[in-house]
Amino acid sequence: MKACIDIGGTKVAVSLNTGAGLDLVGRRSEPTAKTGSNDAVAQQVIRMVDEACAEVGVDPSRVQRCGVSSAGPFVLNAGLVELASPNICGGMAGPARGLPNDWMTATMEAPLRRRFTEGVRVENDAVSALEAERRWGALQGFEHCAYVTWSTGVGMGLCVDGRVLRGKNGNAGHGGHMFVSDNDDALCGCGNVGDLEALVAGNAVARRFGADAATLMQRASGGDVAAVDVVDELCRVMGRALYNATVLLDLQRISLGGSVFLHNQQLLLPRLRAQVAGKLPALTSGLELVPAGLGEKVGDYAALALLV
């Protein structure tokens, strides 16, 4: 039995894999812990795994391996991963960001290794999703590809020449913190003002436009002119990020996921494609932008992909 853990800025999801293919059991989800000591998320994960074991009648001692697909960035402390996620750690941008803690990091790998003695693998959630999409989803057979999540935050998993890129601390692909616009009206949880995540992420839309992403997209789909203008601007900025990733890495296909994108893909996908199409064809011709093949289950299977 293996524990599959998905940690985001909004929620934590946990499930168990019996070893029978993609079978996941005991799935549960909770809002991400953001109060107390900075090991609160790790302790939440451990409790949720034990609760999942109880639900399916498994002795928790049988579950000694876990894969963790987590929002980053990461920092290493004595070689072990701690989370420095702008949507979890309130100390990074300070009180103006509104998070109810002053954490600079959230400890993760160290407490999990005390519980899961046979192995813990922690990867950035976009990298994990990339591995899942390459194994079971829309990126099967592609050697030059990326997974991009447009959700509470914005992240990228990158693959070139069949090799997944990770970087010195496992942070390759943090495209949400690149600057792709001269707009600087939004504070990101990382402390940047006007980076991609601060401008287009799900948690940024309400702060910037006074309506959550779901409401804004619904209005735009209904033909509200002001909402359509906002969506066009969001896609212009996000499209620049996709273009930049494509020309930097010479990509064949980008798989798009995350709640903002997947719940509104009919509205967003044509606009994103239009932002890339025709720009420097030598580098962009043949690029495919497609929805994640695993759909809304990509987060669940992302953690499992770390364990197979």
C-alpha angles and dihedrals in degrees: 000000000000132000118231113201128187116189120189137163090259106032146008118221125191131186139160129237118209094199091258101123114272093346111139123183138178093031116181135166134199137171110273112265111248105165134071124030121350093258090064095107093049091049089048090054093050092049092048093050091051090049091051089052091052091050094056096036098250124142105243089224088070091064106076103142127068139179117206121200104189143173110251171158099181132207124196121233112186086340094306126115122254122179120244093179115163090214094052107030112067096188093071098072098014131227094323089074091059101228114146098234141057097223118145089189137006113225111233122148098046097057091040092053089055089056102035104048100175097058147323124199118187120188136166109272094239091050090049091049089049089056091048093048091049092049102040110359146054096315098060110136096013120122098182108047148116141212115217124190121203104189137104083335134008122250142163136210112201133202127182126176088357092301122118110226117229111158132207096312100019092266102119110132101038089142091151088080098052120107112240102156140041089233109115102171098113134071116219120211088244090064097255117127115219102004121145096268093048090054106041112013119116093251091050098054096069092046092050103037107023095242130081119250094257092054093045093050092047091053092048092049088052092055101257101163096211091049092048089053090053093048090049090053093047090052092046090057095041090045090057089056092051090048091050092051090048097052094042095051104023093235129196100197139007119202113208125209142148130104097276092053102036095048091050105028096129089058098039107035098067090047093050092048090051091055091059103032116103097007109126095337093199087072104025103038110111094018112140124206108198138165116260109276091220092052116194091350092066091099093054094047092042091070091044091052088064091061104047 
